[in-house]
């Protein structure tokens, strides 16, 4: 077949420079070319306008008929311009020598050509040539002779790039839409829906990026290990999630070092991993992974985990768009998982806080119960101390009280003796009068005269007039003494009685008089007492407690007085909303160093056995409990003044 024949068959009109001279010896089947031209509009259009490369080859088979390589026998000028290979560099040489790495790519050119040659047919396809870094549309025509074939090829790289750009734009837009959609969903999603939504976004991203597996790994809090938490696999690809739990970080040192630098791991071929990544390489190869893209998940400058893509069935390169898309997804996933983690932690802390509050409330209730019990016991103890102080006061007053009672009791006893004698006389007189009455009734006048004489003699002898007057005086004196004893005993009894009553209205003047009666025996032989009571409203108080305060102050005042010319002045007056009881003495006074401590429990300047040191301390507690105050001032050698201030009933104290 000559060139003119080829041109008339394939192209009309067609310059011979488009197709190099085809020798009839090559034996190309014209019918096949006609058929392909007729059916392939692409070839038809490019035969008219585009340069077409031409090459004639001889296939090399082994003894069993398996294609091993092919040899270049003829090429045209456009072969040189389209491939960049010179005619003299290819003619007579094997493809493996000319196109180094022809068997390393994803497409088996030699195997494909061998099949077409063996079938003595024709074929066309589009394929990327990695050694030439170009896209070609290739037409193959087998020779009638078994090992020869012709290839026509057209460089379609520009068209592919345009199509690829459009495809990338569509894919980028789709990825952007997916990420935006899921970002919005993650904002208000319930915690129990987060895992399902993460699985969904992994699936969509895996499919659009055309990978076999997409996954998420999270590091433990201390960074000692990591676990596969979420995974999606294409149909036919084995899930690895259950096998990738708690992987020690020390098993992926190279991997971890890259991630900690915030660098993505872009691995087109696992087989090309460096020597220092031997552990990672063995792990990936064991899973059948050929290509990997890993992007770190960073949170507050710390490595939180990583998100990755695996290509298992074929090796593939990773574009900048792939890396950028995964970085965006990494940020979304990181903040979503961290929000979930923080929410779970917050919920856990809330539960723990609730339990702790419940426990604290229980402890607080128990402490309050213990405190209430303690306060009750303390109050009881305080009441006992107050009561004991009362009894101690009575004990200290007992000698004087005994003397005070002894006087009226003495003349009561003496008067009773006299009254007994007087009564005997009256009984004798009564008997004579009875006899007289009997005689008068029985014997008449003589006997009556004799009995009357006897009665007169008895009157003269016993001095009945004196007895009558003395009996009246004795009875008055005895009654007065008995009343006095009764009052002293009553006051002591009332004072000694435990005061558990509520506060009641109290007249201060009468209360002071009662207190003075109790300590009267202490004062009557040692001092003069001057009173000046103002007209005051009643106060609300526990009467016996206020009386105890007054007795303590009065007894202390008496004990400080000089032997002669002792004086105690007692005043009452109003000071705003307070009723004030002022007790002054002209005693020895209190040293300044002692004055600051007189209200402290057990503090006393008296000799051993003469005081408990609790009187004034208890007095201060009582007055404070009543909402009042005790003020004291003292001058050595001149005396001491106590002001007891108590709030007036029904008036607000500012």
ABEGO torsion letter per residue (X at the ends): XBAAAAAAAABOBBBAAABBBBBAAAGBBAAAAAAAAAABAAAAAAAAABBBBBBBBBBBBBAAGBBABBBBABBBAAAAAAAGBBAAAABGBBAAAABBGAAABABBAAAAAAAAAAAGBBBBBBBBBAAAGBBBBBBBBBBABAABBBBBBBBAAAAAAAAAAAAAAAAAAAAAAAAAAAAAAAAABBAAAAAAAAAAAAAAAAAAAGBABBBBBBBBAAGABBBBABBBBBBGBBBAAAABBGBBAAABAAAAAAAAAGBBBBBABAAABBAAAAAAAAAAAAAGBABBBBBBBBBGGBBAEBBBBBBAABBBBBBAAAAAAAAAAAAAAAAAAAAAAAAAAAAAAAAAAAAAAAAAAAAAAAAAAAAAAAAAAAAAAAAAAAAAAAAAAAAAAAAAAAAAAAAAAAAAAAAAAAAAAAAAAAAAAAAAAAAAAAAAAAAEAAAAAAAAAAAAAAAAAAGAAAAAAAAAAAAAAAAAAAAAAAAAAAAAAAAABBBABBBBBBBAAAAAAAAAAAAAAAAAAABBBBBBBBBBBBBBBBAAAAAAAAAAAAAAAAAABBABGBBBBBBBBBBEABBBBBBBBABAEBBAAAAAAAABBGBBABBBGABAGAAAAAAAAAAAAAGBBBBBBBBBGAEBBBBBBBBBBGBBBX
